[in-house]
Structures are given as structure tokens and as C-alpha cells.
Amino acid sequence: MTRMTAAVLFAALSFASPVGAQTYGGYGDQWGVNVGLTPSWQTGDPVRFLFNADRIDLRGSEVRFGFVRGRPLEGDWGLSFVNKAIAENSTLDVNVSSCSRGDCGTFYRTLSQTRMTGLEFHQFVPFKTWRERVQLGMTGAVGVAWLRGNVHKRTTSDESNVESFQADAGELFPPSKDVVPLLSMEVAVAGIVAEGLKVRASGGFSMPGYHKFGLTFIYLIPQR
């Protein structure tokens, strides 16, 4: 968990109005909405095997929004639309070998608007709750995304001249040509900042990369 994440969560809790058990007592599961922001993510070296690559350096940011169902003092689950923007000039290299030109192979470089969009199912499970305000737990998610946009592709070999052209972003993931699995497992700290409103900070593994940190805002519609 980064210092920035901790500071944001602490500030939110500092200005929150007191929330007691009487506020939520007797409530069943509630429907709500969620919005999530991940300012920065990047791939780790092991992910190159998923992409059948020799070298990989993809990075970017993420936004997601959808619906949730759960209880303020317990866990929640939901389905979200996910947009993972891939930063311009991220790279992926395949079939790299030494040759008279230096490195031969196929080299991809992302252009602007390269991204992954899809759907993701998540579940938050709290392990501990303090003062009916702060929760510590785990968030897991599975989903699928489609690669969108274009990339710059360059091929180099001893036998031919260098070829350089634009290609579909789906070529980054040769197993399916555009469909990428999503999977995450993150440690999470959640704070109840107002009736029905929770802020959750999380960090950990999130295929096809890892999250430095992320924030999710959840609003559970109160039952009257």
C-alpha cells in the first residue's frame, strides 16, 4: 500500500461523520454502484509468457464502473465495465534473436488510444472490521477484455530489409488475437465515510499487469 493511498483513505475517514451499528442494523443485501480508478499499472516480467513474448513493458491506467451488491459492514460483489488504457510507447518484443543487425525479431510499440476494454466480476471479502468503520480484506476478480486500437510493428531479419507498418492491437496477444483474460488478487482496506458510501484502497497482483495502487468508491443504496 503506498503512502498516497494511505493518505487519501485517512483523509476520507477524518472528515466522515460517525457511523454506528444502529445505522445499518437489520439491513439485508443492498444494490449499489461502484467506480474504480487505478492511476498506474504495469506488467511484470512473468507476464511475457502469457503473451508469448521475449520482452514486455506494458503500462497504463484503468477506469471501471458497474453495479455492486452487498452490505456496508460486510463484503460485496459486482460486475464492472473495465477500460485499461495502455500508455503510448509501451513495448512488446517476440522471436528476438542476435543477428548482424543487432537484434532480429518482431517489435511492437503501442500508439495512442491502444487499450483493453471488457467486463470483470469482483468480490470483496473482509477479514477484520474495526469500530464499524474500517475493514481489512481481500478483493478478487476475474474477467475478459478485448484489445482495441493499433500498434506500430517492426520486423527485422538477416535475410530481408526492415519492415515497419501499423498493425491491429490484437497482435499483442497471439493466443487469441485480441481477447485477454483478466485476473486479480489484491489486499484491500475499506473505510465507511458516510451512510452507504465506502472507499476502498487496494494493491497487488492484477493480470496482465500489477497495480501499484487503486481506489474504488462504492455507494450502496440505503433501504428505507
N, C-alpha and C positions, 0 to 999 in steps of 0.2 A: 504494500500500500504506500503510495507516495505521500510526501508531506503536503502537496497541494490538495490531494484527495481528503486527507485528514482535516486540513484547514477548512475546506468547504463544508464538510459534514459537521464540524464543530460549530462553525458559524450558524449553520441552519438550526442546530439544536439550541444554540444560545438564544435565538430570537423566537423559538417556538413557545406557544402557550402550553401550560400544563395539560397533560392528557392522562386521565386516570382510568381504572378498570370500569368505573361506572359508565364511562362514555361508550364503551364497546360491549359491555356486558350483555349477554344474551343474543348477540348478533350471530347469524349464520354466515355462510359464504356470501361475499358481495362481488358484483361485477364492477369493473373499472377500466381505466385506460392507463397506458404507460408510454413514456418517451425516454429513449436512451441515447446517450452521447458518449462516444469514445474518441477523444481528440487525436489519439495517436496509437497505431498498431503497426507491427512489422513481423515479417516471417523470421523464423529461426532456421538454422542450417538443416535440422532433421526433416523439415517440410519439403526439401528438394526431392526426396524420394517419392512423395505423393505426386509431384509434378513431373517425375521422370527427368529431372534436371541435374546438371552438374554443379551449377551455382545459382543461387536465388537471392534476391534482395527486393522484396515487395514490401511497400509500406503505404500507409494512408490513414484515413479516419473513417468513422462509422456513425450512422444515424439509424435508429429503429423506432417504430411506433406500432401500437396494436392494442389488444384488449387483454385484461387480466381477470382472474377470479381468485379470491382468497379472503383472508381475514387480517385486519390490521396488526393484531398481536401474534399472528401465526404466519404461515407461509402463503405462497401464491403460485399460480401457474398461468401461462398465457401464450398467445400466438402473435407474432410480430412480423411486420414487413421490415426487411433489412436492406440498407444501402451501404455497401462498403466501397468507398471511393479509393482507388489506387493512385497514389501520387505520381505525377508526371516524372519520367526518367527513372522509374523503378526498373529493375533488370532481371532477366532470367536467361540462362545460357544452357544449351543442350548439345550433346555429342561433341564436347570440347576435346581437342587433341593438339599436341605440339606439331608444328609443321614449319616449313620455311618462311611462312608469313608471320610466325609467332604462335598465335592460337587460331586453329581452324575449328569450325563448328557453326552452329546457328545461334544467333544472339538477338534477343528481344529487348526492346525498350518501350515502356508504356508512354502513350501520348495523353493529352488532357482528355478528360471525360471517360477514361478507362475505369470500369467499376464492376462490382458484383452485386446483383440485386436478387433477393429471394425471400423465403419465409423461414421462420425459426420458431420452434416450440421451446419454451423455457419453464423451469421450475425452481423456486427458491425455497430452501429448507432451512429454517433457523435452528441452531443448536442451543442457544442461550439468549435469554431476554433479561435486561436489567431495567428496573424501575419503570416497567411498562412503556419504555421509550426507545431503548437501543437494543438491536438484535445482532448477533453474530451467527453466520451460517455459510452455506454453500449455494451457489447458483450453477445449474447445469442446463445445457441447451443442445438441441440437435436441429438440423435444418438442411436446406439445399439452396444454392444460389446459381445464377446464370451470369457468365462473363459477358459484358457489354462493351462496345466501343472498338477502337482499333489500336494496333501497336506497330512500331517500326521493327521490321525484320531484316537482319543482315546475315547472309550465309557466306562463308569463306572456306576455300579448299585449295590444295596444291594444284589440282587439275583444272580449275576454272577461275575466271575472274570473280571478284567480289560482286555479289548481287545484293541490292538493297531496295526494299519496297515496303508498302503498307500491307498489313495483314489483319485478319479478324482477331479480336482478343481471345476468342475461343481456342486459338492455337497454344495459348499458355498452358492449357490443361489437356494434354493429348489423350488421357484415358477416356474422356467423354466428348472432347472437342468444344465444350462450353459449360457443362454442369459440374459444379464444385460442391462437395459435401461440407457442411458446417458442423462443428462440434466444439463445445466449450465446457470448461470446469473451472470455476473461479471462487476464491474466498470473498465473502461479501459482508459488509457492515451496513445495517439499515437503521435509519432514525425516523421516528414518527414526529413530524414537525407541526402537524395540525390535524384536525379530525379528518380521517380518510386519506391524508397525504403523507406519503413516505418518500424518503430519499435514500437510495442505496448506492454505495460505492463498492466497486469490485475490481479485482485484478487476478490474472492467472493465465492459464492456457486457453487459447481460443483458435482452433484450426480454421483457416490455413495460416494463421499467424499467432501472435500472442498479444494480449492487451497490456499496455503499460498501466493504464487505469481507465475506468469507465464510470459514468454516473447514470442512474436510472431514476426517473421520477414516476411514482405510481399514485394514482388517485382512485381510491375505492369509494364508490357512490354510497353514501350513508343510507341505511334502511330506516324508514320512518314508520 
